[in-house]
Amino acid sequence: MQSGVIDGILSIEDEAAGIIEDAQKKAGEIVASANDRAAKAVSEALEEARSRGQQDVDAAEKLLESHLAMYEDEKARILSGEAHVSPDVLDRAAGRIVDRILRVSVQGER
């Protein structure tokens, strides 16, 4: 009788150990899966931010090219004699335009 009770207790202990082992395996799998999902989410967010940043840079470059083209056209018009503005004034104005564009671009990145 006592050996039957002892066998029953040992059997229950073995079953409990198996349950604990299964639970630990499942917990490890859950943690690994959560870690994988988190890494994927971070990677996707980083790629999205990188893409938005590149779009901002592209837009700033287009704006700069547009302003530089306008400056060149105006400079050519002035130098051709249609207007009377010194080249020094044009260079200062162009510098101010470039500074303003760069300031707006930097503020847009924040």
N, C-alpha and C positions, 0 to 999 in steps of 0.2 A: 504494500500500500504506500509506504513512504517513498519507495523508488518510483512509483507511478506519479506521485505528487512532484518529486524532484524532476522527473522527466518532463512533466507538464510545465514546470517553471522554466526549465532550460529551453524547451520548445518556444515558450512565449518570449523569452529573452532573445532567442535567435530571430524570431519573427520581428521583434522590436528593433533589433540591430539592422535587419534588412530594410525595415521601413525608414529608419534613420539614414541609411546609406542611399536609398532611393531619393529621399527628400534632399539630401546634400547634392546629389547628381542633378536633380531637377533645378535646385537653387543655382547651381553653377551654370547650367544651361540658360536659365533666365537672365542671370547677370551678364553672361557673354552675349546673349541676344540683345539686351538693352544697350550694352556697350557698342555693339556693331551699329545699332540704329542711331545712337547718339553720334558716333563718328561719321556716319553717312549724312546726318542732318547738318553737322558742323561743316563738312566738306561741301555740301550743296549750298549752304549759306555763304561760305567763303567764295565759291565760284560765282554766285549771284552778285555779291558785292564787287568782286573783281570785274565782272561784266559791266555793272553800272558805272564803275570808275572809268573803265575804258570808254564807255559811251560819253561820259562827261568830258574826258580828254579829247575825244574826237570832235565833240561839239565846240569846245574851246578853240581847237585848231582851225575848224571851219570859220568860226567867228573872227579869229585873228587873220586868216587868209583874206576874208572879206574886207576887213578894215585896212589891211595892207594894200589890197588892190585899189580900194577907194583912195587911199593916200597917194599911191603911185599915179593914178589917173589925175588927181588934183594937182600933184606936183608937176606932171607933164603939161597940164593945162596952164599952170602958172609960169612954168619955164618957157612955154611957147609964146608968152607975151600977152595972153588973154587977160591976165590979172597982174597986179603989182604987189606981190608979197615976196619978201626976201627968202632965199633958201634956208637961212638960219631960223626964221620963224616957222617954216615948214618942218624942219628937223625937230624943233622943240615941240611943236604940235604933235608930230608923229610919236615922239617919245612919251608924251602925256597919254596918248591913245593907247600905246602898248602897255604903259604902267597901269592904266585903268582896266584894261582887259585882263592883265595878269592878276590884279587885285580881285576882280570879280571871279576869276577862275579859282583862285585860292580860297576865297570865301565860300564858293560853291562846293568845295571838297569837304568843308567842315560839316 
